[in-house]
Amino acid sequence: MIEAVFEDPAVKAQVFAEIEPHLAPDALLGSNTSTLPITELAEGVSRPEEFIGLHFFSPVDKMPLLEIIKGERTNDETVYRALDLAKQIKKTPIVVNDSRGFFTSRVIGTFINEGVGMLLEGIPAPSIEQASGQAGYPAPVLQLTDELNMELSAKIRKAYKDAVEAEGATFTPHPAFAVVDEMLEAGRPGRLRGAGFYEYEDGKRTGLWKGLREMFPQTDDPASISLKDLEERMLFAEAIESVKCLDEGVIESVADANIGSIFGIGFPGWTGGVLQYINGYQSPAHHPQTTGPAGFVERARELAEKYGERFEPPASLVEKAERGETYSDEQLAVA
């Protein structure tokens, strides 16, 4: 049984309480959640060891990926059964460990934040859309944000902030949050409401909202905008977050990271995936001699100096670059 109701733990617990008495005693219990920790959701079922996250991607009939999330009490047999289910319904599975946002939602969130936050810097919306298109993303970032709905992203952000602060840690806001809040205040949460970064007529996009220029004043010097920087900021944000997911054990396989990023969240296919992008990175023309992780680290530090510490390369990546290594499952097995 796969539950796919609204992203609210109380609602999900109510659904399982009502339906479990009608299920076979050994039925696999799955939750199609994109961000809520599986370990916490498992507290609402009678068999937490047979409870697992089964995160589908929209539109489900076209997106090939199935992100399988193991909770702390999920047993191995349940994982194997979930993999069997993926095969039966012809989905490509990746297996990740429990964490808020898991792998896919957590990583794509950095792409969206980076693109949306550029509006605060005076970057014109058409330039942001052009940069994400040129980078190879299947949907421009502001268009995608409209599709995903900013009301939902604000709710997820609040839940994440509350969870971080409940653990005694510090929540670090991203510039994009201010943009989203202003859009919500203006009554423009996205396509579902017929108004977002784009304007809509009968549910169809008709063009970028003209009010964006007034809400987020543009730079007086458009020639100063580096499209290459805009492209790489989005790509680097996702790649760096993927390294952090690997460091934290959220994802255990380089292959799963690469497959999940392309098939699930639209990371540009030409890269080979988020970690393969680091492996094959070619520095811009002014550093033609530096490639791979070493080149990525060098460029990440440049971006960090210009745009913020979120681009600082993780220590594990710096060490890998210094050793002349690349991301591969063979090396992970040795480590």
C-alpha positions in Angstrom: 0.0 0.0 0.0 1.4 3.4 -1.0 0.1 6.5 0.6 0.3 9.7 -1.3 -1.7 12.3 0.7 -0.7 15.8 1.6 2.8 16.5 3.2 1.5 16.6 6.7 2.6 13.9 9.3 -0.8 14.0 11.1 -2.7 13.4 7.9 -0.5 10.6 6.9 -0.8 9.0 10.3 -4.6 9.2 10.1 -4.6 7.5 6.7 -2.5 4.6 8.0 -4.5 4.2 11.1 -7.7 4.0 9.0 -6.4 1.6 6.3 -4.0 -0.8 8.2 -6.9 -3.0 9.5 -8.0 -3.7 5.9 -4.5 -4.7 4.7 -2.9 -8.1 4.5 -0.8 -8.7 7.6 2.5 -8.6 5.6 1.6 -5.8 3.2 4.4 -3.5 2.3 3.7 0.0 3.8 5.0 2.8 1.6 4.8 6.6 1.8 5.2 8.8 -1.3 6.7 11.7 0.6 9.2 14.1 -0.9 10.7 15.6 2.3 9.2 14.2 5.6 11.6 11.9 7.5 10.6 8.3 7.1 11.7 7.4 10.7 9.2 9.9 12.1 6.4 8.8 9.8 7.0 5.2 10.8 5.8 6.1 14.3 2.3 6.3 12.9 2.2 2.6 11.7 2.0 -0.7 13.5 4.9 -2.3 11.6 7.7 0.3 11.3 10.1 -2.4 10.2 8.0 -2.9 7.1 7.5 0.8 6.4 9.5 2.6 3.7 9.6 5.8 1.7 8.7 5.4 -2.0 9.2 8.8 -3.6 7.8 9.1 -7.1 8.4 12.0 -9.4 5.9 14.2 -11.3 4.6 13.4 -13.8 4.7 9.8 -12.5 3.8 8.3 -15.9 6.8 9.9 -17.5 9.5 10.2 -14.8 11.5 6.9 -14.5 13.0 7.3 -11.1 11.8 5.9 -7.8 13.7 7.1 -4.7 13.5 4.4 -2.0 14.1 5.7 1.5 15.1 3.5 4.4 14.0 4.6 7.9 16.0 3.7 11.0 13.7 0.7 11.7 13.2 -0.4 8.0 14.5 -4.0 7.7 16.5 -5.4 4.7 13.6 -7.5 3.5 11.4 -4.5 3.1 14.1 -2.8 1.1 14.4 -5.9 -1.2 10.6 -5.9 -1.6 10.6 -2.2 -2.5 13.3 -2.9 -5.2 11.1 -5.8 -6.5 8.2 -3.4 -6.7 10.3 -0.9 -8.6 11.1 -3.6 -11.2 7.5 -4.7 -11.5 6.3 -1.2 -12.2 9.3 -0.5 -14.5 10.9 2.3 -12.5 14.6 2.9 -12.0 15.3 2.8 -8.2 17.9 4.5 -6.1 18.2 3.7 -2.4 18.9 6.4 0.2 19.0 6.8 3.9 16.6 8.8 5.9 17.1 12.6 6.1 14.9 15.6 5.7 14.5 16.1 2.0 16.3 12.8 1.3 18.7 13.1 -1.6 16.6 14.4 -4.5 14.4 17.1 -2.9 17.4 18.4 -0.9 19.6 18.7 -4.0 17.0 20.2 -6.3 16.2 22.7 -3.6 19.7 24.2 -3.9 19.2 24.7 -7.7 15.9 26.4 -7.2 17.2 28.6 -4.4 20.2 29.7 -6.4 18.2 30.6 -9.4 15.4 32.4 -7.5 17.9 34.3 -5.3 19.5 35.9 -8.4 16.5 38.2 -8.7 17.6 40.0 -5.5 20.9 40.7 -7.1 19.3 42.6 -9.9 19.7 39.8 -12.5 16.8 40.1 -15.1 14.4 37.1 -15.0 15.0 36.4 -18.7 18.7 36.1 -18.1 18.1 33.7 -15.2 15.9 31.5 -17.5 18.4 31.7 -20.3 21.3 30.6 -18.1 19.4 27.6 -16.7 18.4 26.6 -20.2 22.0 27.0 -21.5 23.3 24.9 -18.6 21.1 22.1 -19.9 18.3 22.0 -17.4 15.0 20.6 -19.0 13.0 23.4 -17.4 14.1 27.0 -16.7 14.4 27.6 -12.9 11.7 30.2 -12.5 9.3 28.2 -14.6 10.0 25.1 -12.5 9.5 27.0 -9.3 6.0 28.1 -10.5 5.2 24.4 -11.3 6.3 23.2 -7.9 4.4 26.1 -6.1 6.0 28.5 -3.7 3.3 28.0 -1.0 4.5 24.4 -0.7 8.1 25.4 -0.7 7.5 28.0 2.1 5.8 25.3 4.2 8.6 22.9 3.7 11.1 25.6 4.6 9.3 26.4 7.8 9.2 22.7 8.8 12.9 22.4 8.1 13.7 25.6 10.0 11.7 24.3 13.0 13.4 20.9 12.9 16.9 22.5 12.7 16.2 24.9 15.6 14.6 22.1 17.7 17.9 20.2 17.4 19.8 23.3 18.7 21.4 24.1 15.4 21.3 27.4 13.5 19.1 27.7 10.4 20.9 29.6 7.6 18.5 31.5 5.4 19.1 31.7 1.6 18.5 35.0 -0.3 15.9 33.1 -2.3 13.6 33.0 0.8 13.0 36.8 0.7 12.0 36.5 -3.0 9.5 33.7 -2.3 8.0 35.6 0.6 7.6 38.7 -1.5 5.9 36.7 -4.3 3.5 35.1 -1.8 2.7 38.5 -0.3 1.9 39.6 -3.8 -0.5 36.6 -4.2 1.7 35.0 -6.9 2.6 31.5 -5.6 2.8 29.7 -8.9 0.9 28.1 -11.8 -1.7 26.4 -9.6 -3.1 29.8 -8.6 -2.6 31.2 -12.1 0.0 33.7 -11.0 3.7 33.3 -10.3 7.0 34.4 -11.9 5.0 33.8 -15.1 1.6 35.0 -16.2 -1.1 32.5 -17.1 -4.2 32.4 -19.2 -6.5 29.3 -18.9 -3.6 27.5 -17.2 -1.1 28.2 -20.0 2.0 30.3 -19.6 1.9 33.6 -21.5 5.2 35.1 -20.5 7.2 36.3 -17.5 5.2 38.6 -15.2 6.0 42.2 -16.1 5.8 43.2 -12.4 9.1 41.4 -11.7 11.0 44.4 -12.9 9.4 46.6 -10.4 9.5 44.2 -7.5 13.1 43.2 -8.1 14.9 46.2 -9.7 17.4 45.2 -12.3 21.1 46.0 -12.6 22.0 49.3 -14.4 24.9 47.4 -16.1 23.6 44.3 -17.9 27.0 43.9 -19.5 28.4 43.1 -16.1 26.3 39.9 -15.9 28.3 36.7 -16.5 26.0 34.0 -17.9 28.8 31.5 -17.3 28.7 32.4 -13.6 24.9 32.1 -13.5 25.0 28.7 -15.1 27.8 27.3 -12.9 26.2 28.7 -9.7 23.2 26.4 -10.3 25.3 23.4 -11.3 27.8 23.9 -8.4 25.1 24.3 -5.8 23.6 20.9 -6.6 27.0 19.2 -7.0 28.3 20.5 -3.6 25.1 19.5 -1.9 25.4 16.0 -3.4 28.9 15.7 -1.9 27.5 16.7 1.5 24.8 14.0 1.1 27.6 11.4 0.4 29.6 12.6 3.4 26.6 12.3 5.7 25.6 8.9 4.4 22.3 10.0 3.0 23.4 8.5 -0.3 25.8 5.5 -0.4 26.5 5.1 -4.1 28.1 7.4 -6.7 25.9 5.7 -9.3 22.7 6.3 -7.4 23.7 10.0 -7.0 24.3 10.4 -10.8 21.3 8.4 -11.8 19.0 10.0 -9.3 20.1 13.5 -10.3 19.4 13.0 -14.0 16.3 10.8 -13.9 14.6 12.4 -10.9 15.5 16.1 -10.7 16.6 17.1 -14.2 20.3 17.7 -13.6 21.7 18.3 -17.1 22.2 14.9 -18.9 25.4 16.1 -20.6 27.2 16.1 -17.3 26.7 12.4 -16.5 25.2 13.3 -13.2 26.0 15.5 -10.1 29.2 13.7 -9.1 30.3 12.9 -12.6 30.1 16.6 -13.3 32.8 17.1 -10.7 34.9 14.2 -12.2 34.7 15.7 -15.7 34.8 19.4 -14.8 36.6 21.7 -17.2 37.6 25.0 -15.8 36.7 28.2 -17.7 39.1 29.4 -20.4 41.3 31.3 -18.0 42.2 28.0 -16.2 42.5 25.6 -19.1 45.0 23.4 -17.3 42.9 22.5 -14.3 40.3 19.7 -14.7 38.3 17.3 -12.7 37.9 17.7 -8.9 40.9 20.0 -8.6 39.5 22.3 -11.2 36.1 22.1 -9.5 37.6 23.1 -6.1 39.4 26.0 -7.7 36.3 27.3 -9.4 34.1 26.7 -6.3 36.5 28.9 -4.3 36.2 31.6 -6.9 32.4 31.4 -6.7 32.5 31.4 -2.9 34.5 34.6 -2.9 32.1 36.3 -5.3 28.7 34.9 -4.2 28.9 33.5 -0.7 30.3 30.7 1.5 27.7 28.3 0.3 30.0 27.6 -2.6 33.0 26.6 -0.4 34.0 23.1 -1.4 33.5 20.5 1.4 36.7 19.2 3.1 36.2 15.7 1.7 36.1 17.1 -1.9 39.3 19.1 -1.3 41.1 16.0 0.0 39.9 14.0 -3.0 41.2 16.7 -5.3 44.5 16.8 -3.6 44.9 13.0 -3.9 44.1 13.2 -7.6 41.0 11.0 -7.2 37.6 11.1 -8.7 34.2 9.9 -7.5 33.7 6.2 -8.1 32.0 3.4 -6.3 35.2 1.4 -6.4 37.0 4.0 -4.4 34.0 4.2 -2.0 34.3 0.5 -1.4 38.0 0.8 -0.6 37.4 3.7 1.8 
